[in-house]
Each structure stands twice: as structure tokens, then as C-alpha cells.
Amino acid sequence: MKDMPWRKRWRWVFLALSFLALGWTAALLWQAWPGLQVHLPQLRKRWLWASLGCMLLSGYLGFESFRIIVLRLKPALYGRLHLAHLYFFAQSMKHLPGRVWGVAYQSMVGGDASPAEWIGANVLYMFFSTGFAIWVATLLLACMHGLLSGAAVALAGLAIYAFGWNPRPLGALLDLLRTFPWRAIDRLCDAVQPMLAANRVFKLQLLLLFALSWLCYLSAWAALGTAWPGLDADDGILLCAYYTIAWAVGYLSVVTPSGLGVRELVFTLLAQRFPADAIAAMAVFGRAGLLIVDVVFAILFAPFRGEKRA
């Protein structure tokens, strides 16, 4: 309880920064409105629908990545449909009221796993998601300087992924965390302990699922670029790199639901070489696409709240 004043002070700082980010986003939309009025009627709607289709496929593959992580921690405990319900409902809640509430929902409804195990699964998924996001964004930006640079980043990412599974440093990290005098940390370490014994099949499956998910996501942004007047597929992929960096920053920001405002601010700063109306449209379409994916699948899997075993 002694650290509550510190938490309250920082909470208000974070809230102030979030409102500033939202204000920046609103100012961007206001500045871009004349261009949006011109270009929105010229939008190539077929490509927009194609983008949404790719995002849906990417979102489902993201769930499959989460599923094998959960089954690694709790083998054969949850059926695919029930786990999809838990995942997409939690994903929807990250938009509003926030990510923490989504994990709480998983813990409440998926009661066969402990809260620490649900937190562990989500922390692992967040870690891998952020790592792959940074890798993909770096790879795309490196490819702008030539295929050799792109190949070097791709190989470096694969090497980091392979080395990162070494059980010795991972075990040492868990032992270090256990030295903290908090029982919650011990429970979290116990929950993720099975990952140390992951076999090659699991590692390859996880790599393949994340790679396919990001390939679909890149395709979605290429289609977005093609859909917007004045842009093309290459522009869409470059904007995807910028948005992915912004997504990672917003994802790590726990002070607003789904990084609201933070993501748009970072994206705007990175994409300044593009017209203001294109930046505004891509920021809106990028967030709306992710929201639509989560809501569509949450509705689709809503009937499977009670099915717990395969």
C-alpha cells in the first residue's frame, strides 16, 4: 500500500499522455479532412474487401498460435472451439475496457486453468507477438535498402528465434525471477515452466503460424495501399512496417484500451512522407480492421462458451 501514491502519480501522467495522443489524432483527422472528402469516394472497394479478408485469415492464424501455447502449458485441456471463444472474447475486450479485463474473462470462464496459467499464456503470446512484429517491421525497412539487407535481417531473426529457445538462459531467467519475494511471480514461473521442454515440432509450428499470420497481414496492407487513390501495394507494405512499429508501442502501452491514441501518434510520426489524408485513412483502416476481426470471430465463437474439452 505504500507505493499507491507513486502509482497514482504515474497513472495521471499516463492518462495525460494518452489524451495528448488522442488530441494529436483528432488534429490529424481535422487537417486531413479536405483530402479525405476528395479521395474517399474514389476508394477501390474490392481491394478494401480483399484487405479485410486477409486480416480475418491473419487474425485466425494468430489464434492458432495462442492455442498451441495454451495447449503446451495445459495439454488437451481445452477444445479448439471453446478456446477460440476465450481468445476472441478477450481480444475484443482489449479494445474496450482493456486487455486486463480480457485475461480476467479467460480466467473466469476457462476455470480449468489457474489465473497464473492464463496470465502466463497471455504474457508468452504477447512476447512472441511483439517479437515477431519488431522482426517483420525491421525486415520490411531493411528490404528498402536492398535484398541483401533484408536477407541479413531475416537470418538474424531466425538465429535469435532458435537461440532464444535454449533452456539454460531461459531457466536462469526463471530462477532469477523466483528470487523476488512475491508469490505471484513464483506461480507465473511455474505456469510457463513447460515451455522449457518444448520440442522442435512445437517450435516449428509456432514459427510457421506466426509467419503465415504476418504474411496474410502484409497482404492486407498491400491491398489497403492498392485500395487508396494515389497509393500502391508497395506503399501499403511500407505503411504496414510503420504501423507495425506503432502497433508494438501501443501493444506495450497498458494505459489505454488497445493503445488507443498512442498507436496513431507513433504511426503519424513515422509516416510523415505520405499525404495527410492517406496517413489518416490508413490509421483508421488499420485499427478498424483489427477491431472488426476480433468482433467477427467473437460473435462467431460466442456459442462455444461452455465446451471445455476436445
Secondary structure, DSSP 4 states (H G I P E B T S, - for coil): -TTHHHHHHHHHHHHHHHHHHHHHHHHHHHHHHHHHHHHGGG--HHHHHHHHHHHHHHHHHHHHHHHHHHHHHSTT-S-HHHHHHHHHHHHHHHHTT-HHHHHHHHHHHSTTS-HHHHHHHHHHHHHHHHHHHHHHHHHHHHHTT-HHHHHHHHHHHHHHHHHHT-HHHHHHHHHHHHTSS-HHHHHHHHHHGGGGG--HHHHHHHHHHHHHHHHHHHHHHHHHHHHSTT--HHHHHHHHHHHHHHHHHHHH--SSGGGTTHHHHHHHHHTTTS-HHHHHHHHHHHHHHHHHHHHHHHHHTGGGSS----
